[in-house]
Structure formats: C-alpha cells, structure tokens
Amino acid sequence: MKHILITGVSSGIGYTAAKYFIEKGYHVFGSVRKEADAERLNKELGKAITPLLFDVVDEEAIAKGVETARQQLGPGENLAGLVANAGIHIPGPILHLSREDMRHQFEVNVFGSLGVIQAFIPLLRKTDQQAAGRIIHVGSTSGAIPLPFSALYAATKSAMHSLCDTLRRELMLYEIDVIDIYVGPVKNEMVSKVAIYKERYKETDYYHSISARLENALENTIPKGLSEREVAVVLFENIEKTKPKHRFAVNKDWFNTWFLPNLLPIRLLDKILAKKLQLRPEDFEANKSK
Ligand SMILES: NC(=O)c1ccc[n+]([C@@H]2O[C@H](COP(=O)([O-])OP(=O)(O)OC[C@H]3O[C@@H](n4cnc5c(N)ncnc54)[C@H](OP(=O)(O)O)[C@@H]3O)[C@@H](O)[C@H]2O)c1
C-alpha cells in the first residue's frame, strides 16, 4: 500500500487531490484544522483517508500528526509523498497591510510548510521495502510574476521556491526529491473567499484598483483557470514518474498568464498592469472624484 500526506484537504485542491490519490489506490493522510472536517472526510472517503488534525503553525499538533501516521504505517512502509498544499492569501496594498497579516501569511505558507516538511521527513526516508518519498510544494505563478495586491502571498510563494531548491540539495542525502510547481489560476473558491478583504481598503487610494484586480480575477482569470482535478493529476503524476522536473509551471491560459508576462520587459509589464489596474497618476485623479 502506498501512503501520501497532503496538507489542507478540507477544501479545494487538497480535497480533490486526496480523492484522486485514493482513486489511484493510495491511502491518504490529510491535514485538517477542524474536527468537523475530519468527520466529514471519514464519512465521505472512509478508510482510505486518515485525517490528521493540525494547523501548520502548531508544532505540537504537527508532532501528534507524525505519531498518528507513524503508528498507521505498516512494517517497511513509508510516505511515498508529501504535498505541501495548505496555504492562504490575504490580499491588500503593501502600504496598508498590517504587520499581523504580513506575518500570518509567512507563518502559514512558509514556516508552516517548512515545519510540516521538517517533522515528516523521517517518514519519507527510504526503507528496506520502499524507495524514499518525494515532496511537492504547491506554489503559484504569483511566486514568479508578483501582481499588485498579492504582495505577501507572492513573496511567500517566492520564498518557498528558493527554499525548495535548498531543501532538494540538502535532502539528496536521504534521496528525497523536492518539486516545486508554479500553479496558475484555479477555478475554485480561493479568490472569492478573500475578495471581501477589499472592503478593508475602502477609505484608501487603492480601493478602485484592488476592486478592479479582484473583479478581473473573479470574472476573467479564475473562470478560465485550471480545474482542481487537473492540478490533482499533475500532483499524482509527479509523485509517480521516475524523472520529474524539479520545477515547472501548470497553467490553463499559458500564453497570457505565464509566457507573455515572463517574456515582456519588466518596465513594459509594469505599464500594462498599471493601466489595467488603474494605478496611473491620471487614474488616481479620476478615481478621486468618484
Ligand atoms: N486557487 C488558486 O487559484 C491557486 C493558484 C495557485 C496556487 N494555489 C495554491 O493552492 C493551495 C491550495 O489552495 P486552494 O485553491 O485549494 O484553496 P482553499 O480551498 O482555500 O484551500 C486551502 C487549504 O489550506 C488549509 N489551510 C489554511 N490555513 C491553514 C493553516 N494555518 N494550517 C493548516 N491548513 C490551513 C485550508 O484549511 P481550512 O479549511 O481549515 O481553512 C484549506 O484546506 C494553496 O497553497 C494556494 O496558494 C491556489
């Protein structure tokens, strides 16, 4: 039996990936934060899933999760993979982001992901029966193409891209590979869940711009995005394949959301974004009178 740990399986990509790995014969350890989510998953997915109750910022709870997983693995068994998927996005203009919101995104997306990886590495190590497991970080195109009002989210994903390179090199000692995926927009609830944050900036000079950015994402980018299942398939294939790439982008509208922004000179991209998101001085003047 193959086992995998996926963090953040209560919803979204993590939930769909858990179901997909189960379809493919895996047993999934899935992290959730609420008892109610653990019960729901047990009901929906049965014995093929073992929910682990931890918040990625809680080291003690993670350690308990490691023990639960260790006890459930049979003799000679290990984790074939760890998908560091749990993540949050708190949008806002840098000028007005609170220190707490900035810290929290790093706590969850960077230190939380690293804490889980550190704690579960012993269970990924090769055994006399199974090859060493593999780590996949669910990154974002924002990590390579940071957009206005996603600054800290983008910075956390970018930090993880760097940390994945170091981890991969350090973990060669144990033959544990580390893969980092720049995931493009996904057709799910993640952005709509946080769109309400724009109201925090109602009294600032950025209200029109952040509204334009979030509305554009919800109306155009997200509906054209990847399905969660498409991401789940990529995760599965990259746990299974013999020679995965260490880093790659997965995108639906590849030309507009990956190829073009990476190709354009940065100053030109700045201008295009400023026009689209009403960040030019003339927009500032026009929006003042609204
Ligand atoms: N949606 C996109 O367009 C997109 C694009 C690129 C990359 N991604 C990345 O994909 C990953 C999954 O996102 P998603 O789209 O599936 O969104 P989602 O449905 O909001 O899923 C996020 C998951 O992370 C969990 N989580 C949040 N904070 C946590 C914490 N402190 N400790 C433990 N778990 C925590 C959530 O659990 P709770 O239910 O308990 O909050 C949930 O299960 C994220 O890393 C995100 O950055 C998403």
The ligand as a Gaussian input file, in Angstrom:
#p B3LYP/6-31G(d) Opt

LIG

0 1
 N       -6.857000      28.677000      -6.149000
 C       -5.902000      29.135000      -6.927000
 O       -6.176000      29.863000      -7.906000
 C       -4.468000      28.764000      -6.655000
 C       -3.499000      29.060000      -7.635000
 C       -2.186000      28.729000      -7.390000
 C       -1.812000      28.112000      -6.208000
 N       -2.765000      27.851000      -5.274000
 C       -2.320000      27.223000      -4.013000
 O       -3.019000      26.012000      -3.824000
 C       -3.058000      25.704000      -2.432000
 C       -4.480000      25.278000      -2.066000
 O       -5.358000      26.344000      -2.307000
 P       -6.860000      26.135000      -2.786000
 O       -7.041000      26.874000      -4.060000
 O       -7.241000      24.722000      -2.743000
 O       -7.626000      26.998000      -1.656000
 P       -8.511000      26.554000      -0.407000
 O       -9.702000      25.794000      -0.843000
 O       -8.713000      27.815000       0.366000
 O       -7.584000      25.554000       0.417000
 C       -6.641000      25.945000       1.355000
 C       -6.421000      24.798000       2.325000
 O       -5.377000      25.174000       3.228000
 C       -5.851000      24.984000       4.549000
 N       -5.224000      25.910000       5.497000
 C       -5.294000      27.258000       5.520000
 N       -4.622000      27.751000       6.559000
 C       -4.103000      26.682000       7.215000
 C       -3.318000      26.527000       8.377000
 N       -2.905000      27.577000       9.112000
 N       -2.981000      25.263000       8.777000
 C       -3.407000      24.197000       8.081000
 N       -4.155000      24.274000       6.971000
 C       -4.501000      25.502000       6.543000
 C       -7.349000      25.224000       4.483000
 O       -7.968000      24.665000       5.631000
 P       -9.230000      25.375000       6.375000
 O      -10.452000      24.933000       5.625000
 O       -9.179000      24.846000       7.762000
 O       -9.017000      26.859000       6.287000
 C       -7.668000      24.508000       3.173000
 O       -7.782000      23.137000       3.389000
 C       -2.590000      26.973000      -1.696000
 O       -1.258000      26.796000      -1.256000
 C       -2.652000      28.041000      -2.774000
 O       -1.712000      29.063000      -2.571000
 C       -4.085000      28.152000      -5.465000

